[in-house]
């Protein structure tokens, strides 16, 4: 495994998760080959951090999750990452 790091991710409600997963499956059916980590739900990565910052990150995420309530977002497109 490559260098380990921590990610902070924002997830979706169940309906959006199902919709995005269906879109992903359609792409696979059309021949797209992905390296998506299969056991992770659809998400937005908000940031990546070194493992040594785990305790500070947990504290920060806990504080922010108390202060920010869920909100709606609208997508106008979906992108792909290519290597």
N, C-alpha and C positions, 0 to 999 in steps of 0.2 A: 504494500500500500504506500502511496505517496505521502508526503508530509501531512500530518493531521492538523486540523484547524476547527474552530467552532463557528457555527452559523446561527444568526438570528433570522428566523423566517416568520412571515405572516401567512396564515392559512385562510381558507375560504369556508363559507357556509356549505352545508351538504349539497344543496342544489347546484351551486357553482362548481364545487369539486367534481360532481358527476358530469356536468357539462364539459369541463376542461378535460377530464379523463376520456370522455367519448371522442372529443376532437383529437386527442393524442392517439387513441386507438385507430381512428380513421387514417391518420398520417402513416401509422405502421402498416395498415392494410394496403396503402398506396405505394408501399415500398421504402418509405423513409426508415433509416436505421438510426436509432438513438442510443445514447449512453445514459439515459435517465436512470437514476437509482430507483429501482422498482418498488422498494418498500417505503418510499417517502411519498406523502400526498402532494398534490399540486400546491405550489406555494410561490411567494415572492421572497427572494433572499434580500433581507434588509442590510446585511453586513456580514463580514467574516472577521474573525479575531484569532489571535494566537491562543493556544491551549493554556498557556501560563496566566492568562487573564480571566480564567473561568470564574473565580469567586467574584471579582469585580463585575463581570458581565451578568452573572446571576442577580446580583444586587441591583444593577441598573435596569435590567429587564423587569424585575419584580416591581420596582418603583414606577417605571413607565406604564406597566400593565394596570396598575392601580389608578393612574391619572388619565389614561386615554381610553375612551369607550369605543366600541366597534363603530365603523362608519362605512358608507357605501363608496365604491369606486366603479368607474366605467372604463372598459378597455376599448380602444379603437383599432387595435391590431395585436397580433401575437407574433413574436420574433423567434428566431432559432439561433442557437449557438453553433458555429462551425469551427472545426479545428483544422 
